[in-house]
């Protein structure tokens, strides 16, 4: 994949550990950008949408 890809992951995700998913995914992507969120859970798109939406908009507009 040559296009920029944003990988977002909560550091307190108890369902999908960050080491086994986001970190590996970002390394495999040629133009991957990883943003991690300390204390954010697996359901962060719902519980932390304001923070995540800001980062998504910034990535899209870049």
Predicted model as a PDB file, atoms N, CA, C, CB and O in Angstrom, pLDDT in the B-factor column:
MODEL        1                                                                  
ATOM      1  N   UNK A   1       0.840  -1.168   0.000  1.00 77.00           N  
ATOM      2  CA  UNK A   1       0.000   0.000   0.000  1.00 77.00           C  
ATOM      3  C   UNK A   1       0.890   1.238   0.000  1.00 77.00           C  
ATOM      4  CB  UNK A   1      -0.958  -0.006   1.212  1.00 77.00           C  
ATOM      5  O   UNK A   1       1.761   1.379   0.858  1.00 77.00           O  
ATOM      6  N   UNK A   2       0.677   2.119  -0.943  1.00 86.00           N  
ATOM      7  CA  UNK A   2       1.504   3.325  -1.046  1.00 86.00           C  
ATOM      8  C   UNK A   2       0.853   4.577  -0.484  1.00 86.00           C  
ATOM      9  CB  UNK A   2       1.858   3.565  -2.468  1.00 86.00           C  
ATOM     10  O   UNK A   2       1.521   5.593  -0.294  1.00 86.00           O  
ATOM     11  N   UNK A   3      -0.434   4.512  -0.220  1.00 93.00           N  
ATOM     12  CA  UNK A   3      -1.136   5.705   0.270  1.00 93.00           C  
ATOM     13  C   UNK A   3      -0.910   5.864   1.768  1.00 93.00           C  
ATOM     14  CB  UNK A   3      -2.652   5.618  -0.038  1.00 93.00           C  
ATOM     15  O   UNK A   3      -0.634   4.883   2.458  1.00 93.00           O  
ATOM     16  N   UNK A   4      -1.022   7.089   2.278  1.00 96.00           N  
ATOM     17  CA  UNK A   4      -0.899   7.293   3.720  1.00 96.00           C  
ATOM     18  C   UNK A   4      -2.036   6.589   4.461  1.00 96.00           C  
ATOM     19  CB  UNK A   4      -0.894   8.799   4.054  1.00 96.00           C  
ATOM     20  O   UNK A   4      -3.194   6.648   4.048  1.00 96.00           O  
ATOM     21  N   UNK A   5      -1.685   5.930   5.551  1.00 96.00           N  
ATOM     22  CA  UNK A   5      -2.665   5.206   6.359  1.00 96.00           C  
ATOM     23  C   UNK A   5      -2.479   5.608   7.809  1.00 96.00           C  
ATOM     24  CB  UNK A   5      -2.520   3.661   6.186  1.00 96.00           C  
ATOM     25  O   UNK A   5      -1.363   5.600   8.329  1.00 96.00           O  
ATOM     26  N   UNK A   6      -3.572   5.957   8.455  1.00 96.00           N  
ATOM     27  CA  UNK A   6      -3.546   6.340   9.856  1.00 96.00           C  
ATOM     28  C   UNK A   6      -4.006   5.161  10.708  1.00 96.00           C  
ATOM     29  CB  UNK A   6      -4.435   7.583  10.106  1.00 96.00           C  
ATOM     30  O   UNK A   6      -5.075   4.595  10.478  1.00 96.00           O  
ATOM     31  N   UNK A   7      -3.192   4.801  11.689  1.00 97.00           N  
ATOM     32  CA  UNK A   7      -3.518   3.732  12.621  1.00 97.00           C  
ATOM     33  C   UNK A   7      -3.692   4.376  13.996  1.00 97.00           C  
ATOM     34  CB  UNK A   7      -2.402   2.610  12.638  1.00 97.00           C  
ATOM     35  O   UNK A   7      -2.778   5.015  14.517  1.00 97.00           O  
ATOM     36  N   UNK A   8      -4.877   4.196  14.571  1.00 97.00           N  
ATOM     37  CA  UNK A   8      -5.181   4.748  15.897  1.00 97.00           C  
ATOM     38  C   UNK A   8      -5.397   3.597  16.861  1.00 97.00           C  
ATOM     39  CB  UNK A   8      -6.436   5.679  15.856  1.00 97.00           C  
ATOM     40  O   UNK A   8      -6.030   2.600  16.513  1.00 97.00           O  
ATOM     41  N   UNK A   9      -4.867   3.732  18.085  1.00 97.00           N  
ATOM     42  CA  UNK A   9      -5.044   2.649  19.051  1.00 97.00           C  
ATOM     43  C   UNK A   9      -4.963   3.195  20.471  1.00 97.00           C  
ATOM     44  CB  UNK A   9      -3.984   1.547  18.838  1.00 97.00           C  
ATOM     45  O   UNK A   9      -4.100   4.012  20.794  1.00 97.00           O  
ATOM     46  N   UNK A  10      -5.879   2.726  21.305  1.00 96.00           N  
ATOM     47  CA  UNK A  10      -5.851   3.070  22.719  1.00 96.00           C  
ATOM     48  C   UNK A  10      -4.854   2.195  23.459  1.00 96.00           C  
ATOM     49  CB  UNK A  10      -7.244   2.930  23.337  1.00 96.00           C  
ATOM     50  O   UNK A  10      -4.826   0.980  23.264  1.00 96.00           O  
ATOM     51  N   UNK A  11      -4.042   2.803  24.303  1.00 96.00           N  
ATOM     52  CA  UNK A  11      -3.022   2.050  25.029  1.00 96.00           C  
ATOM     53  C   UNK A  11      -3.605   1.187  26.140  1.00 96.00           C  
ATOM     54  CB  UNK A  11      -2.006   2.996  25.610  1.00 96.00           C  
ATOM     55  O   UNK A  11      -2.920   0.304  26.654  1.00 96.00           O  
ATOM     56  N   UNK A  12      -4.849   1.425  26.517  1.00 95.00           N  
ATOM     57  CA  UNK A  12      -5.493   0.620  27.559  1.00 95.00           C  
ATOM     58  C   UNK A  12      -6.538  -0.328  26.960  1.00 95.00           C  
ATOM     59  CB  UNK A  12      -6.150   1.535  28.607  1.00 95.00           C  
ATOM     60  O   UNK A  12      -7.491  -0.713  27.637  1.00 95.00           O  
ATOM     61  N   UNK A  13      -6.358  -0.696  25.709  1.00 95.00           N  
ATOM     62  CA  UNK A  13      -7.275  -1.620  25.034  1.00 95.00           C  
ATOM     63  C   UNK A  13      -7.061  -3.016  25.606  1.00 95.00           C  
ATOM     64  CB  UNK A  13      -7.055  -1.612  23.480  1.00 95.00           C  
ATOM     65  O   UNK A  13      -6.006  -3.616  25.400  1.00 95.00           O  
ATOM     66  N   UNK A  14      -8.053  -3.534  26.321  1.00 94.00           N  
ATOM     67  CA  UNK A  14      -7.962  -4.849  26.946  1.00 94.00           C  
ATOM     68  C   UNK A  14      -8.415  -5.967  26.010  1.00 94.00           C  
ATOM     69  CB  UNK A  14      -8.789  -4.875  28.213  1.00 94.00           C  
ATOM     70  O   UNK A  14      -8.238  -7.144  26.325  1.00 94.00           O  
ATOM     71  N   UNK A  15      -8.997  -5.614  24.867  1.00 95.00           N  
ATOM     72  CA  UNK A  15      -9.511  -6.612  23.929  1.00 95.00           C  
ATOM     73  C   UNK A  15      -8.482  -6.923  22.849  1.00 95.00           C  
ATOM     74  CB  UNK A  15     -10.818  -6.125  23.289  1.00 95.00           C  
ATOM     75  O   UNK A  15      -8.239  -8.091  22.545  1.00 95.00           O  
ATOM     76  N   UNK A  16      -7.877  -5.897  22.269  1.00 95.00           N  
ATOM     77  CA  UNK A  16      -6.853  -6.070  21.233  1.00 95.00           C  
ATOM     78  C   UNK A  16      -5.581  -5.369  21.714  1.00 95.00           C  
ATOM     79  CB  UNK A  16      -7.333  -5.492  19.837  1.00 95.00           C  
ATOM     80  O   UNK A  16      -5.466  -4.149  21.605  1.00 95.00           O  
ATOM     81  N   UNK A  17      -4.633  -6.133  22.242  1.00 92.00           N  
ATOM     82  CA  UNK A  17      -3.400  -5.517  22.750  1.00 92.00           C  
ATOM     83  C   UNK A  17      -2.644  -4.743  21.668  1.00 92.00           C  
ATOM     84  CB  UNK A  17      -2.490  -6.588  23.338  1.00 92.00           C  
ATOM     85  O   UNK A  17      -2.510  -5.203  20.534  1.00 92.00           O  
ATOM     86  N   UNK A  18      -2.165  -3.581  22.035  1.00 94.00           N  
ATOM     87  CA  UNK A  18      -1.497  -2.687  21.090  1.00 94.00           C  
ATOM     88  C   UNK A  18      -0.255  -3.331  20.465  1.00 94.00           C  
ATOM     89  CB  UNK A  18      -1.110  -1.388  21.788  1.00 94.00           C  
ATOM     90  O   UNK A  18       0.033  -3.107  19.290  1.00 94.00           O  
ATOM     91  N   UNK A  19       0.470  -4.117  21.237  1.00 89.00           N  
ATOM     92  CA  UNK A  19       1.695  -4.742  20.725  1.00 89.00           C  
ATOM     93  C   UNK A  19       1.400  -5.729  19.602  1.00 89.00           C  
ATOM     94  CB  UNK A  19       2.437  -5.453  21.852  1.00 89.00           C  
ATOM     95  O   UNK A  19       2.206  -5.895  18.686  1.00 89.00           O  
ATOM     96  N   UNK A  20       0.246  -6.380  19.677  1.00 87.00           N  
ATOM     97  CA  UNK A  20      -0.101  -7.411  18.697  1.00 87.00           C  
ATOM     98  C   UNK A  20      -0.854  -6.882  17.486  1.00 87.00           C  
ATOM     99  CB  UNK A  20      -0.921  -8.466  19.355  1.00 87.00           C  
ATOM    100  O   UNK A  20      -1.150  -7.643  16.565  1.00 87.00           O  
ATOM    101  N   UNK A  21      -1.161  -5.614  17.472  1.00 94.00           N  
ATOM    102  CA  UNK A  21      -1.966  -5.110  16.362  1.00 94.00           C  
ATOM    103  C   UNK A  21      -1.429  -3.800  15.806  1.00 94.00           C  
ATOM    104  CB  UNK A  21      -3.398  -4.924  16.804  1.00 94.00           C  
ATOM    105  O   UNK A  21      -0.805  -3.796  14.745  1.00 94.00           O  
ATOM    106  N   UNK A  22      -1.652  -2.712  16.484  1.00 95.00           N  
ATOM    107  CA  UNK A  22      -1.346  -1.388  15.934  1.00 95.00           C  
ATOM    108  C   UNK A  22       0.134  -1.194  15.641  1.00 95.00           C  
ATOM    109  CB  UNK A  22      -1.807  -0.319  16.888  1.00 95.00           C  
ATOM    110  O   UNK A  22       0.492  -0.670  14.586  1.00 95.00           O  
ATOM    111  N   UNK A  23       0.986  -1.605  16.549  1.00 93.00           N  
ATOM    112  CA  UNK A  23       2.418  -1.396  16.343  1.00 93.00           C  
ATOM    113  C   UNK A  23       2.900  -2.207  15.137  1.00 93.00           C  
ATOM    114  CB  UNK A  23       3.214  -1.788  17.613  1.00 93.00           C  
ATOM    115  O   UNK A  23       3.656  -1.699  14.308  1.00 93.00           O  
ATOM    116  N   UNK A  24       2.470  -3.444  15.043  1.00 94.00           N  
ATOM    117  CA  UNK A  24       2.861  -4.271  13.897  1.00 94.00           C  
ATOM    118  C   UNK A  24       2.264  -3.728  12.600  1.00 94.00           C  
ATOM    119  CB  UNK A  24       2.418  -5.727  14.110  1.00 94.00           C  
ATOM    120  O   UNK A  24       2.941  -3.693  11.572  1.00 94.00           O  
ATOM    121  N   UNK A  25       1.020  -3.313  12.644  1.00 93.00           N  
ATOM    122  CA  UNK A  25       0.364  -2.777  11.441  1.00 93.00           C  
ATOM    123  C   UNK A  25       1.094  -1.552  10.914  1.00 93.00           C  
ATOM    124  CB  UNK A  25      -1.096  -2.422  11.739  1.00 93.00           C  
ATOM    125  O   UNK A  25       1.362  -1.452   9.716  1.00 93.00           O  
ATOM    126  N   UNK A  26       1.414  -0.621  11.805  1.00 92.00           N  
ATOM    127  CA  UNK A  26       2.083   0.608  11.381  1.00 92.00           C  
ATOM    128  C   UNK A  26       3.451   0.321  10.777  1.00 92.00           C  
ATOM    129  CB  UNK A  26       2.226   1.564  12.559  1.00 92.00           C  
ATOM    130  O   UNK A  26       3.861   0.993   9.830  1.00 92.00           O  
ATOM    131  N   UNK A  27       4.160  -0.664  11.309  1.00 92.00           N  
ATOM    132  CA  UNK A  27       5.470  -1.014  10.765  1.00 92.00           C  
ATOM    133  C   UNK A  27       5.367  -1.634   9.372  1.00 92.00           C  
ATOM    134  CB  UNK A  27       6.183  -1.974  11.705  1.00 92.00           C  
ATOM    135  O   UNK A  27       6.262  -1.455   8.546  1.00 92.00           O  
ATOM    136  N   UNK A  28       4.295  -2.352   9.111  1.00 93.00           N  
ATOM    137  CA  UNK A  28       4.117  -3.001   7.811  1.00 93.00           C  
ATOM    138  C   UNK A  28       3.693  -2.032   6.713  1.00 93.00           C  
ATOM    139  CB  UNK A  28       3.095  -4.101   7.928  1.00 93.00           C  
ATOM    140  O   UNK A  28       3.847  -2.331   5.529  1.00 93.00           O  
ATOM    141  N   UNK A  29       3.168  -0.892   7.092  1.00 94.00           N  
ATOM    142  CA  UNK A  29       2.682   0.087   6.121  1.00 94.00           C  
ATOM    143  C   UNK A  29       3.811   1.006   5.667  1.00 94.00           C  
ATOM    144  CB  UNK A  29       1.534   0.913   6.721  1.00 94.00           C  
ATOM    145  O   UNK A  29       4.541   1.562   6.487  1.00 94.00           O  
ATOM    146  N   UNK A  30       3.945   1.157   4.367  1.00 93.00           N  
ATOM    147  CA  UNK A  30       4.991   2.017   3.818  1.00 93.00           C  
ATOM    148  C   UNK A  30       4.826   3.464   4.285  1.00 93.00           C  
ATOM    149  CB  UNK A  30       4.979   1.955   2.288  1.00 93.00           C  
ATOM    150  O   UNK A  30       5.803   4.122   4.643  1.00 93.00           O  
ATOM    151  N   UNK A  31       3.599   3.948   4.280  1.00 94.00           N  
ATOM    152  CA  UNK A  31       3.307   5.325   4.699  1.00 94.00           C  
ATOM    153  C   UNK A  31       2.351   5.341   5.881  1.00 94.00           C  
ATOM    154  CB  UNK A  31       2.713   6.131   3.532  1.00 94.00           C  
ATOM    155  O   UNK A  31       1.391   6.111   5.912  1.00 94.00           O  
ATOM    156  N   UNK A  32       2.626   4.483   6.851  1.00 94.00           N  
ATOM    157  CA  UNK A  32       1.760   4.408   8.023  1.00 94.00           C  
ATOM    158  C   UNK A  32       2.130   5.423   9.087  1.00 94.00           C  
ATOM    159  CB  UNK A  32       1.807   3.028   8.610  1.00 94.00           C  
ATOM    160  O   UNK A  32       3.303   5.717   9.316  1.00 94.00           O  
ATOM    161  N   UNK A  33       1.119   5.940   9.716  1.00 96.00           N  
ATOM    162  CA  UNK A  33       1.309   6.849  10.851  1.00 96.00           C  
ATOM    163  C   UNK A  33       0.525   6.267  12.018  1.00 96.00           C  
ATOM    164  CB  UNK A  33       0.837   8.327  10.513  1.00 96.00           C  
ATOM    165  O   UNK A  33      -0.670   5.995  11.899  1.00 96.00           O  
ATOM    166  N   UNK A  34       1.198   6.078  13.140  1.00 97.00           N  
ATOM    167  CA  UNK A  34       0.570   5.515  14.327  1.00 97.00           C  
ATOM    168  C   UNK A  34       0.365   6.605  15.368  1.00 97.00           C  
ATOM    169  CB  UNK A  34       1.420   4.367  14.904  1.00 97.00           C  
ATOM    170  O   UNK A  34       1.293   7.340  15.706  1.00 97.00           O  
ATOM    171  N   UNK A  35      -0.853   6.700  15.868  1.00 97.00           N  
ATOM    172  CA  UNK A  35      -1.149   7.571  17.002  1.00 97.00           C  
ATOM    173  C   UNK A  35      -1.712   6.685  18.094  1.00 97.00           C  
ATOM    174  CB  UNK A  35      -2.152   8.729  16.617  1.00 97.00           C  
ATOM    175  O   UNK A  35      -2.692   5.972  17.881  1.00 97.00           O  
ATOM    176  N   UNK A  36      -1.089   6.730  19.268  1.00 97.00           N  
ATOM    177  CA  UNK A  36      -1.592   5.975  20.410  1.00 97.00           C  
ATOM    178  C   UNK A  36      -2.128   6.953  21.448  1.00 97.00           C  
ATOM    179  CB  UNK A  36      -0.479   5.069  21.020  1.00 97.00           C  
ATOM    180  O   UNK A  36      -1.698   8.103  21.537  1.00 97.00           O  
ATOM    181  N   UNK A  37      -3.072   6.460  22.221  1.00 97.00           N  
ATOM    182  CA  UNK A  37      -3.743   7.298  23.200  1.00 97.00           C  
ATOM    183  C   UNK A  37      -3.634   6.658  24.583  1.00 97.00           C  
ATOM    184  CB  UNK A  37      -5.223   7.518  22.812  1.00 97.00           C  
ATOM    185  O   UNK A  37      -4.277   5.642  24.845  1.00 97.00           O  
ATOM    186  N   UNK A  38      -2.830   7.238  25.466  1.00 97.00           N  
ATOM    187  CA  UNK A  38      -2.700   6.692  26.820  1.00 97.00           C  
ATOM    188  C   UNK A  38      -4.045   6.667  27.535  1.00 97.00           C  
ATOM    189  CB  UNK A  38      -1.692   7.511  27.631  1.00 97.00           C  
ATOM    190  O   UNK A  38      -4.765   7.665  27.565  1.00 97.00           O  
ATOM    191  N   UNK A  39      -4.371   5.516  28.110  1.00 96.00           N  
ATOM    192  CA  UNK A  39      -5.589   5.387  28.896  1.00 96.00           C  
ATOM    193  C   UNK A  39      -6.866   5.155  28.103  1.00 96.00           C  
ATOM    194  CB  UNK A  39      -5.757   6.586  29.702  1.00 96.00           C  
ATOM    195  O   UNK A  39      -7.915   4.906  28.697  1.00 96.00           O  
ATOM    196  N   UNK A  40      -6.805   5.230  26.777  1.00 97.00           N  
ATOM    197  CA  UNK A  40      -8.016   5.044  25.981  1.00 97.00           C  
ATOM    198  C   UNK A  40      -8.325   3.558  25.834  1.00 97.00           C  
ATOM    199  CB  UNK A  40      -7.862   5.702  24.594  1.00 97.00           C  
ATOM    200  O   UNK A  40      -7.415   2.754  25.627  1.00 97.00           O  
ATOM    201  N   UNK A  41      -9.617   3.181  25.939  1.00 96.00           N  
ATOM    202  CA  UNK A  41     -10.025   1.779  25.857  1.00 96.00           C  
ATOM    203  C   UNK A  41     -10.310   1.337  24.419  1.00 96.00           C  
ATOM    204  CB  UNK A  41     -11.257   1.550  26.716  1.00 96.00           C  
ATOM    205  O   UNK A  41     -10.155   2.109  23.473  1.00 96.00           O  
ATOM    206  N   UNK A  42     -10.724   0.094  24.281  1.00 95.00           N  
ATOM    207  CA  UNK A  42     -11.072  -0.473  22.975  1.00 95.00           C  
ATOM    208  C   UNK A  42     -12.207   0.313  22.307  1.00 95.00           C  
ATOM    209  CB  UNK A  42     -11.476  -1.948  23.130  1.00 95.00           C  
ATOM    210  O   UNK A  42     -12.217   0.463  21.085  1.00 95.00           O  
ATOM    211  N   UNK A  43     -13.139   0.803  23.080  1.00 95.00           N  
ATOM    212  CA  UNK A  43     -14.280   1.537  22.535  1.00 95.00           C  
ATOM    213  C   UNK A  43     -14.019   3.023  22.369  1.00 95.00           C  
ATOM    214  CB  UNK A  43     -15.471   1.344  23.416  1.00 95.00           C  
ATOM    215  O   UNK A  43     -14.953   3.823  22.418  1.00 95.00           O  
ATOM    216  N   UNK A  44     -12.785   3.399  22.176  1.00 96.00           N  
ATOM    217  CA  UNK A  44     -12.419   4.822  22.129  1.00 96.00           C  
ATOM    218  C   UNK A  44     -13.133   5.635  21.052  1.00 96.00           C  
ATOM    219  CB  UNK A  44     -10.955   4.942  21.921  1.00 96.00           C  
ATOM    220  O   UNK A  44     -13.341   6.829  21.268  1.00 96.00           O  
ATOM    221  N   UNK A  45     -13.524   5.073  19.905  1.00 94.00           N  
ATOM    222  CA  UNK A  45     -14.252   5.898  18.948  1.00 94.00           C  
ATOM    223  C   UNK A  45     -15.572   6.434  19.508  1.00 94.00           C  
ATOM    224  CB  UNK A  45     -14.521   5.104  17.694  1.00 94.00           C  
ATOM    225  O   UNK A  45     -16.063   7.474  19.072  1.00 94.00           O  
ATOM    226  N   UNK A  46     -16.131   5.723  20.465  1.00 95.00           N  
ATOM    227  CA  UNK A  46     -17.372   6.174  21.090  1.00 95.00           C  
ATOM    228  C   UNK A  46     -17.091   7.053  22.298  1.00 95.00           C  
ATOM    229  CB  UNK A  46     -18.226   4.980  21.501  1.00 95.00           C  
ATOM    230  O   UNK A  46     -17.668   8.131  22.434  1.00 95.00           O  
ATOM    231  N   UNK A  47     -16.210   6.596  23.168  1.00 95.00           N  
ATOM    232  CA  UNK A  47     -15.981   7.306  24.427  1.00 95.00           C  
ATOM    233  C   UNK A  47     -15.069   8.513  24.288  1.00 95.00           C  
ATOM    234  CB  UNK A  47     -15.401   6.369  25.433  1.00 95.00           C  
ATOM    235  O   UNK A  47     -15.148   9.441  25.094  1.00 95.00           O  
ATOM    236  N   UNK A  48     -14.210   8.519  23.286  1.00 96.00           N  
ATOM    237  CA  UNK A  48     -13.225   9.598  23.132  1.00 96.00           C  
ATOM    238  C   UNK A  48     -13.295  10.232  21.741  1.00 96.00           C  
ATOM    239  CB  UNK A  48     -11.810   9.062  23.388  1.00 96.00           C  
ATOM    240  O   UNK A  48     -12.276  10.638  21.181  1.00 96.00           O  
ATOM    241  N   UNK A  49     -14.497  10.312  21.197  1.00 96.00           N  
ATOM    242  CA  UNK A  49     -14.679  10.765  19.814  1.00 96.00           C  
ATOM    243  C   UNK A  49     -14.164  12.168  19.551  1.00 96.00           C  
ATOM    244  CB  UNK A  49     -16.123  10.706  19.456  1.00 96.00           C  
ATOM    245  O   UNK A  49     -13.699  12.443  18.445  1.00 96.00           O  
ATOM    246  N   UNK A  50     -14.227  13.050  20.507  1.00 96.00           N  
ATOM    247  CA  UNK A  50     -13.774  14.428  20.257  1.00 96.00           C  
ATOM    248  C   UNK A  50     -12.272  14.461  19.962  1.00 96.00           C  
ATOM    249  CB  UNK A  50     -14.097  15.334  21.470  1.00 96.00           C  
ATOM    250  O   UNK A  50     -11.835  15.138  19.032  1.00 96.00           O  
ATOM    251  N   UNK A  51     -11.504  13.747  20.738  1.00 96.00           N  
ATOM    252  CA  UNK A  51     -10.056  13.699  20.520  1.00 96.00           C  
ATOM    253  C   UNK A  51      -9.721  13.003  19.214  1.00 96.00           C  
ATOM    254  CB  UNK A  51      -9.362  12.988  21.680  1.00 96.00           C  
ATOM    255  O   UNK A  51      -8.904  13.492  18.434  1.00 96.00           O  
ATOM    256  N   UNK A  52     -10.346  11.876  18.979  1.00 97.00           N  
ATOM    257  CA  UNK A  52     -10.065  11.099  17.778  1.00 97.00           C  
ATOM    258  C   UNK A  52     -10.490  11.852  16.523  1.00 97.00           C  
ATOM    259  CB  UNK A  52     -10.772   9.749  17.843  1.00 97.00           C  
ATOM    260  O   UNK A  52      -9.765  11.836  15.528  1.00 97.00           O  
ATOM    261  N   UNK A  53     -11.623  12.498  16.544  1.00 97.00           N  
ATOM    262  CA  UNK A  53     -12.085  13.257  15.376  1.00 97.00           C  
ATOM    263  C   UNK A  53     -11.111  14.370  15.006  1.00 97.00           C  
ATOM    264  CB  UNK A  53     -13.469  13.849  15.643  1.00 97.00           C  
ATOM    265  O   UNK A  53     -10.893  14.631  13.822  1.00 97.00           O  
ATOM    266  N   UNK A  54     -10.524  15.028  15.998  1.00 97.00           N  
ATOM    267  CA  UNK A  54      -9.531  16.076  15.726  1.00 97.00           C  
ATOM    268  C   UNK A  54      -8.331  15.495  14.982  1.00 97.00           C  
ATOM    269  CB  UNK A  54      -9.069  16.744  17.043  1.00 97.00           C  
ATOM    270  O   UNK A  54      -7.844  16.082  14.016  1.00 97.00           O  
ATOM    271  N   UNK A  55      -7.861  14.335  15.444  1.00 97.00           N  
ATOM    272  CA  UNK A  55      -6.707  13.717  14.791  1.00 97.00           C  
ATOM    273  C   UNK A  55      -7.061  13.211  13.384  1.00 97.00           C  
ATOM    274  CB  UNK A  55      -6.174  12.558  15.648  1.00 97.00           C  
ATOM    275  O   UNK A  55      -6.238  13.305  12.473  1.00 97.00           O  
ATOM    276  N   UNK A  56      -8.254  12.687  13.204  1.00 97.00           N  
ATOM    277  CA  UNK A  56      -8.684  12.249  11.883  1.00 97.00           C  
ATOM    278  C   UNK A  56      -8.752  13.418  10.893  1.00 97.00           C  
ATOM    279  CB  UNK A  56     -10.045  11.563  11.979  1.00 97.00           C  
ATOM    280  O   UNK A  56      -8.278  13.314   9.762  1.00 97.00           O  
ATOM    281  N   UNK A  57      -9.335  14.507  11.326  1.00 97.00           N  
ATOM    282  CA  UNK A  57      -9.417  15.695  10.458  1.00 97.00           C  
ATOM    283  C   UNK A  57      -8.032  16.220  10.097  1.00 97.00           C  
ATOM    284  CB  UNK A  57     -10.228  16.804  11.145  1.00 97.00           C  
ATOM    285  O   UNK A  57      -7.781  16.574   8.945  1.00 97.00           O  
ATOM    286  N   UNK A  58      -7.143  16.271  11.071  1.00 97.00           N  
ATOM    287  CA  UNK A  58      -5.788  16.742  10.824  1.00 97.00           C  
ATOM    288  C   UNK A  58      -5.079  15.861   9.799  1.00 97.00           C  
ATOM    289  CB  UNK A  58      -4.992  16.778  12.127  1.00 97.00           C  
ATOM    290  O   UNK A  58      -4.393  16.364   8.909  1.00 97.00           O  
ATOM    291  N   UNK A  59      -5.248  14.555   9.926  1.00 97.00           N  
ATOM    292  CA  UNK A  59      -4.639  13.614   8.991  1.00 97.00           C  
ATOM    293  C   UNK A  59      -5.205  13.779   7.577  1.00 97.00           C  
ATOM    294  CB  UNK A  59      -4.851  12.180   9.475  1.00 97.00           C  
ATOM    295  O   UNK A  59      -4.455  13.781   6.601  1.00 97.00           O  
ATOM    296  N   UNK A  60      -6.516  13.914   7.474  1.00 96.00           N  
ATOM    297  CA  UNK A  60      -7.176  14.049   6.169  1.00 96.00           C  
ATOM    298  C   UNK A  60      -6.778  15.359   5.484  1.00 96.00           C  
ATOM    299  CB  UNK A  60      -8.707  13.984   6.333  1.00 96.00           C  
ATOM    300  O   UNK A  60      -6.583  15.396   4.270  1.00 96.00           O  
ATOM    301  N   UNK A  61      -6.662  16.423   6.264  1.00 96.00           N  
ATOM    302  CA  UNK A  61      -6.349  17.731   5.691  1.00 96.00           C  
ATOM    303  C   UNK A  61      -4.880  17.894   5.348  1.00 96.00           C  
ATOM    304  CB  UNK A  61      -6.760  18.814   6.639  1.00 96.00           C  
ATOM    305  O   UNK A  61      -4.520  18.827   4.630  1.00 96.00           O  
ATOM    306  N   UNK A  62      -4.023  17.011   5.845  1.00 92.00           N  
ATOM    307  CA  UNK A  62      -2.576  17.131   5.592  1.00 92.00           C  
ATOM    308  C   UNK A  62      -2.191  16.737   4.189  1.00 92.00           C  
ATOM    309  CB  UNK A  62      -1.807  16.286   6.566  1.00 92.00           C  
ATOM    310  O   UNK A  62      -1.013  16.787   3.836  1.00 92.00           O  
TER     311      UNK A  62                                                      
ENDMDL                                                                          
END                                                                             
